[in-house]
Amino acid sequence: FFAGELHLFYFPEEMDSFFWISDRDDYSHVYQYDYEGNVLGQITSGEYDVISVKAIDPKKKTLYYLSCEVSPMERNLYSVKFNGKSKKQLTSSEGNHRVNVAPEGRYFIDSYSSTTTPSTVDLRGGNGQLIKNLAGHARALEHLEKYEYAPRELFSFTTSDGQEIDGFLIKPMDFNPDKSYPLLMDVYGGPGSQGVYNTFETNGWHQYLAQQGYIVANVNNRGTGNYGRDFMEVVYGELGKWEAQDFAETAQWLASHPWVDGDRMAIMGTSYGGFMTLASMLRHPGVFAL
């Protein structure tokens, strides 16, 4: 249904116009253009980012798109008319949704989970109604009843300069709030990326660390995507500054809780996360143990 797609550009074969996701109004939204470069209209708006266009129905003048309107830590599928009216949320279950949408939005496969619910896969019609459950999570729940598991917990806090930051933490499997545990920040933090979602925890490395008595944490630091243009682009020209501040202040905020040992806090990461590990330790000496 697309003659061409260049990440943020969508060119339907049957139409003499195209769609572009732009952050010109501080958040990423869908605009319709003619091939003379004139804006025909802004289709979505609000203080949230549109992630991608998933399908276009030229006959019904309907666009299907994925956005984080509910929360930057969740993705949901919506449909909307080209004139911006009749918007409908098609995925309703709490959590982060990954969807594959059929041409013209006739149906879609919805794979989703949350911090409290393991992954589920549904086949749904174009209006969101359930057609068939393709994969449930009964076996996952049975596994959790037999074996130890450390769930993901979401949190948010405000930095010293007033920026709200979202994160997750995983506590040791034998967690006792009267004890104090070492903390490991496992980070990436590269521009436009995202490390914290409302999804079920399945990272084997994190589960191992929880077994060994560590608290594991990560945050959606400044520079990461889907919190608006300003949140992401503040790092432009000075990579490492704001990311390191957010990682250090996250650790210090967690250390204000009696169950985090502020003298035993570490940070690690690979690729950009390796760069941020060194940047955080050099820019904020004394926060993370050597």
C-alpha positions as CSV (number, residue, x, y, z in Angstrom):
1,F,0.0,0.0,0.0
2,F,3.1,2.3,0.1
3,A,4.8,3.1,-3.1
4,G,7.7,4.2,-0.9
5,E,8.5,4.6,2.8
6,L,11.5,6.5,4.1
7,H,11.1,6.1,7.9
8,L,9.1,9.3,8.4
9,F,7.7,9.7,4.9
10,Y,4.8,7.7,3.4
11,F,3.8,7.7,-0.2
12,P,0.5,5.9,-1.0
13,E,0.4,4.6,-4.6
14,E,-3.3,5.6,-5.0
15,M,-3.0,9.1,-3.9
16,D,-1.6,12.4,-5.2
17,S,-0.3,13.4,-1.8
18,F,2.0,12.0,0.8
19,F,2.4,11.9,4.6
20,W,5.3,13.2,6.8
21,I,5.9,12.8,10.5
22,S,7.4,16.1,11.7
23,D,8.2,17.5,15.1
24,R,7.8,21.1,14.0
25,D,5.3,21.8,16.9
26,D,7.6,20.2,19.6
27,Y,6.1,16.7,19.2
28,S,6.2,14.3,16.3
29,H,2.9,14.4,14.3
30,V,1.5,13.4,10.9
31,Y,1.1,16.0,8.2
32,Q,-0.4,15.6,4.7
33,Y,1.4,17.3,1.8
34,D,0.7,17.6,-1.9
35,Y,3.5,17.1,-4.4
36,E,4.0,20.8,-4.7
37,G,5.1,20.9,-1.1
38,N,1.9,22.5,0.3
39,V,0.6,21.4,3.6
40,L,-2.9,20.0,3.2
41,G,-3.5,19.5,6.9
42,Q,-2.1,18.3,10.2
43,I,-3.7,15.0,11.0
44,T,-2.6,14.4,14.6
45,S,-1.8,16.8,17.4
46,G,-1.1,16.9,21.1
47,E,1.6,16.6,23.7
48,Y,2.8,13.1,22.6
49,D,4.9,11.6,19.8
50,V,3.6,9.6,16.8
51,I,6.0,6.7,16.3
52,S,5.0,5.6,12.8
53,V,2.3,5.2,10.2
54,K,1.2,1.5,10.0
55,A,-1.4,1.6,7.2
56,I,-3.3,4.0,5.0
57,D,-6.8,3.4,3.5
58,P,-7.2,6.0,0.7
59,K,-10.8,5.0,0.0
60,K,-12.0,5.6,3.5
61,K,-9.5,8.4,4.0
62,T,-8.2,6.7,7.1
63,L,-4.7,6.5,8.6
64,Y,-3.5,4.0,11.1
65,Y,-0.6,5.0,13.3
66,L,1.3,4.0,16.4
67,S,1.8,6.6,19.1
68,C,2.7,7.0,22.8
69,E,-0.3,9.2,23.6
70,V,-1.2,7.1,26.7
71,S,2.4,7.1,28.0
72,P,5.9,7.5,26.5
73,M,6.5,4.0,27.9
74,E,3.7,2.5,25.9
75,R,2.8,2.2,22.2
76,N,-0.8,2.0,21.1
77,L,-2.5,1.8,17.7
78,Y,-5.0,4.4,16.5
79,S,-7.0,5.2,13.5
80,V,-8.0,8.7,12.3
81,K,-9.5,10.4,9.3
82,F,-7.2,12.4,7.0
83,N,-9.0,15.6,8.4
84,G,-7.9,14.7,11.9
85,K,-11.4,13.6,13.0
86,S,-12.9,10.4,14.3
87,K,-9.7,9.3,16.1
88,K,-10.1,5.9,17.8
89,Q,-7.7,3.9,20.0
90,L,-7.6,0.4,18.7
91,T,-5.4,-1.3,21.3
92,S,-6.9,-1.0,24.8
93,S,-4.9,-3.4,27.1
94,E,-2.4,-1.8,29.4
95,G,1.2,-2.1,28.3
96,N,3.4,-1.7,25.2
97,H,2.0,-2.9,21.9
98,R,3.8,-4.0,18.8
99,V,1.5,-4.3,15.8
100,N,1.6,-5.6,12.3
101,V,-1.2,-4.0,10.3
102,A,-2.7,-5.5,7.1
103,P,-3.0,-3.2,4.0
104,E,-5.7,-0.6,4.4
105,G,-6.0,-1.5,8.1
106,R,-8.4,-4.5,7.5
107,Y,-6.9,-6.3,10.5
108,F,-3.8,-6.3,12.7
109,I,-1.7,-8.6,14.9
110,D,-1.2,-7.2,18.3
111,S,1.7,-8.4,20.5
112,Y,1.7,-6.8,23.9
113,S,2.8,-7.1,27.6
114,S,3.0,-5.0,30.7
115,T,5.1,-5.1,33.9
116,T,2.4,-7.3,35.4
117,T,1.2,-9.3,32.4
118,P,3.4,-11.6,30.2
119,S,3.3,-11.3,26.4
120,T,0.0,-11.9,24.6
121,V,-0.6,-12.0,20.8
122,D,-4.1,-11.3,19.4
123,L,-5.6,-11.1,15.9
124,R,-7.9,-8.1,15.7
125,G,-10.1,-6.5,13.2
126,G,-9.6,-3.0,11.8
127,N,-11.9,-1.5,14.4
128,G,-10.0,-3.2,17.3
129,Q,-12.4,-6.0,18.0
130,L,-10.8,-9.4,19.0
131,I,-11.0,-12.0,16.3
132,K,-8.7,-14.7,17.9
133,N,-6.1,-15.0,20.6
134,L,-3.1,-16.4,18.8
135,A,-0.8,-16.8,21.8
136,G,-1.6,-16.5,25.5
137,H,0.6,-16.5,28.6
138,A,-0.9,-19.4,30.7
139,R,2.4,-21.3,30.6
140,A,4.4,-18.2,31.6
141,L,2.1,-17.8,34.7
142,E,2.6,-21.5,35.5
143,H,6.4,-21.0,35.3
144,L,6.2,-18.0,37.7
145,E,4.3,-20.1,40.2
146,K,7.1,-22.7,40.3
147,Y,10.2,-20.5,40.0
148,E,11.6,-17.3,41.6
149,Y,11.2,-14.2,39.5
150,A,12.0,-10.5,40.0
151,P,9.5,-8.3,38.3
152,R,10.1,-4.9,36.7
153,E,8.9,-1.9,38.7
154,L,8.3,1.5,37.1
155,F,9.2,4.7,38.8
156,S,9.7,8.4,38.1
157,F,11.5,11.2,39.9
158,T,12.4,14.9,39.3
159,T,16.0,15.9,38.7
160,S,17.6,18.9,40.4
161,D,16.8,21.1,37.4
162,G,13.1,20.1,37.4
163,Q,13.1,17.4,34.6
164,E,10.8,14.4,35.3
165,I,12.6,11.2,34.4
166,D,10.9,7.7,34.0
167,G,12.7,4.5,34.9
168,F,12.5,0.9,36.0
169,L,14.1,-1.1,38.8
170,I,14.4,-4.8,39.5
171,K,14.8,-5.8,43.1
172,P,16.5,-8.9,44.5
173,M,14.4,-12.0,44.6
174,D,14.7,-12.2,48.4
175,F,14.2,-8.4,48.7
176,N,13.9,-7.2,52.3
177,P,13.2,-3.4,52.7
178,D,15.1,-3.5,56.0
179,K,18.3,-4.5,54.2
180,S,20.6,-2.5,52.0
181,Y,21.5,-3.7,48.5
182,P,24.1,-2.8,45.8
183,L,22.8,-1.0,42.8
184,L,23.7,-1.5,39.1
185,M,22.7,1.0,36.5
186,D,22.5,-0.9,33.2
187,V,22.3,1.9,30.6
188,Y,22.4,2.7,26.9
189,G,21.0,6.2,26.6
190,G,21.8,7.0,22.9
191,P,20.0,9.8,21.1
192,G,16.5,8.7,20.0
193,S,16.7,5.4,21.7
194,Q,14.6,4.2,24.6
195,G,15.4,1.8,27.4
196,V,12.3,1.8,29.7
197,Y,8.9,0.5,28.6
198,N,5.8,-0.8,30.4
199,T,6.7,-4.4,29.4
200,F,7.1,-7.7,31.1
201,E,10.6,-8.3,32.4
202,T,12.4,-11.1,30.5
203,N,16.1,-10.1,30.6
204,G,18.1,-13.1,31.7
205,W,21.1,-11.0,32.8
206,H,18.9,-8.9,35.0
207,Q,17.3,-11.9,36.5
208,Y,20.7,-13.4,37.3
209,L,21.8,-10.1,39.0
210,A,18.6,-10.1,41.0
211,Q,19.4,-13.7,42.1
212,Q,22.8,-12.5,43.3
213,G,21.3,-9.7,45.4
214,Y,21.6,-6.7,43.1
215,I,19.1,-3.9,42.4
216,V,19.1,-3.2,38.7
217,A,17.9,0.1,37.2
218,N,17.6,2.0,34.0
219,V,16.0,5.3,32.9
220,N,14.7,7.1,29.9
221,N,17.4,9.8,30.1
222,R,17.4,13.1,28.3
223,G,18.4,12.5,24.7
224,T,16.2,9.4,24.3
225,G,13.1,9.5,22.1
226,N,9.4,9.8,22.4
227,Y,9.2,12.5,25.0
228,G,9.0,15.4,22.6
229,R,11.6,17.3,20.5
230,D,13.1,19.3,23.3
231,F,13.7,16.3,25.6
232,M,15.6,14.5,22.8
233,E,17.5,17.4,21.2
234,V,18.8,19.0,24.4
235,V,21.9,16.8,24.0
236,Y,22.7,18.2,20.5
237,G,26.3,19.5,20.4
238,E,27.2,18.2,23.9
239,L,26.7,14.4,23.9
240,G,27.2,12.9,27.4
241,K,26.4,15.9,29.5
242,W,22.7,15.5,30.2
243,E,22.7,11.8,29.9
244,A,25.4,11.5,32.6
245,Q,23.5,14.0,34.9
246,D,20.4,11.9,34.6
247,F,22.2,8.6,35.3
248,A,24.0,10.1,38.3
249,E,20.9,11.8,39.8
250,T,18.9,8.6,39.3
251,A,21.5,6.7,41.3
252,Q,21.5,9.4,44.0
253,W,17.7,9.4,44.2
254,L,17.6,5.7,44.6
255,A,20.3,5.9,47.2
256,S,18.0,8.1,49.2
257,H,16.0,5.0,49.9
258,P,17.3,2.9,52.8
259,W,17.3,-0.3,50.8
260,V,20.0,1.0,48.3
261,D,23.6,1.1,49.5
262,G,24.9,4.4,48.3
263,D,28.5,3.3,48.7
264,R,28.0,0.3,46.3
265,M,26.6,1.8,43.1
266,A,27.9,0.8,39.7
267,I,27.1,1.7,36.1
268,M,27.6,-0.4,32.9
269,G,26.6,-0.4,29.3
270,T,27.7,-1.4,25.8
271,S,28.2,0.7,22.7
272,Y,26.8,4.2,23.5
273,G,26.2,2.7,27.0
274,G,29.9,2.1,27.3
275,F,30.6,5.7,26.4
276,M,28.0,6.8,28.9
277,T,29.5,4.6,31.6
278,L,32.9,6.4,31.3
279,A,31.2,9.8,30.8
280,S,29.1,9.4,34.0
281,M,32.0,8.3,36.1
282,L,34.2,11.2,34.9
283,R,31.6,13.9,35.0
284,H,30.2,12.8,38.4
285,P,33.1,11.3,40.4
286,G,32.2,9.6,43.6
287,V,28.7,8.6,42.6
288,F,29.6,5.2,41.1
289,A,32.1,2.9,42.7
290,L,35.3,2.1,40.7
